[in-house]
């Protein structure tokens, strides 16, 4: 399962990032690293970004990147 498959309000733990080293480094800088817990706050329509909460931060992630981040759902 990936970030792209999440539903609004679900929480997940990041397992793996299947993207190039530049994308991995950029995601690391914003807190999307293996082991981090995220919550999907909103999903913009028409291929728009996903808005995630990581700790106290809110970030927007494009759907292409979201499809490369493997997750494990957590109980709410």
C-alpha positions as CSV (number, residue, x, y, z in Angstrom):
1,X,0.0,0.0,0.0
2,X,1.2,3.6,-0.7
3,X,0.4,7.1,0.6
4,X,-1.7,7.5,-2.5
5,X,-4.1,4.7,-1.4
6,X,-4.8,6.3,2.0
7,X,-8.2,7.7,2.9
8,X,-8.7,11.0,4.6
9,X,-8.3,10.6,8.4
10,X,-6.2,7.4,8.2
11,X,-2.8,7.2,9.9
12,X,0.1,5.2,8.6
13,X,3.8,4.4,9.2
14,X,6.2,4.8,6.4
15,X,8.0,1.6,5.5
16,X,10.0,2.4,2.3
17,X,10.5,5.1,-0.3
18,X,10.9,3.7,-3.9
19,X,12.2,6.8,-5.6
20,X,15.6,8.2,-6.8
21,X,18.2,9.5,-4.4
22,X,17.2,13.2,-5.0
23,X,13.6,12.5,-4.2
24,X,14.5,10.5,-1.1
25,X,16.8,13.3,0.1
26,X,14.0,15.9,-0.4
27,X,11.5,13.8,1.4
28,X,14.0,13.2,4.2
29,X,14.3,17.0,4.6
30,X,10.6,17.4,5.1
31,X,10.3,14.5,7.5
32,X,9.0,11.7,5.3
33,X,11.4,9.0,6.3
34,X,11.0,5.3,7.1
35,X,9.5,4.9,10.5
36,X,7.7,8.2,10.5
37,X,4.0,8.3,11.3
38,X,1.7,10.4,9.0
39,X,-2.0,11.2,8.8
40,X,-3.8,12.1,5.6
41,X,-5.6,15.4,6.2
42,X,-7.0,16.1,2.8
43,X,-6.9,14.9,-0.8
44,X,-7.3,17.6,-3.5
45,X,-9.4,16.8,-6.5
46,X,-8.3,16.5,-10.1
47,X,-4.9,15.0,-9.5
48,X,-4.0,17.6,-6.9
49,X,-1.7,17.0,-3.9
50,X,-2.3,15.1,-0.7
51,X,-2.0,17.1,2.5
52,X,-0.3,15.1,5.2
53,X,0.4,15.8,8.9
54,X,3.8,14.7,10.2
55,X,4.1,15.6,13.9
56,X,2.9,19.2,14.1
57,X,3.8,20.0,10.5
58,X,1.5,19.9,7.5
59,X,2.9,19.2,4.1
60,X,1.6,18.8,0.6
61,X,2.9,15.9,-1.5
62,X,2.2,15.3,-5.2
63,X,0.5,12.1,-6.2
64,X,3.5,10.8,-8.1
65,X,5.7,11.0,-5.1
66,X,2.9,9.6,-2.9
67,X,2.7,6.5,-5.1
68,X,6.3,5.8,-4.4
69,X,6.0,5.9,-0.5
70,X,5.2,2.4,0.9
71,X,3.2,2.5,4.1
72,X,1.6,0.3,6.7
73,X,-1.8,1.5,8.1
74,X,-2.1,2.1,11.8
75,X,-5.2,1.8,14.0
76,X,-6.9,5.1,14.7
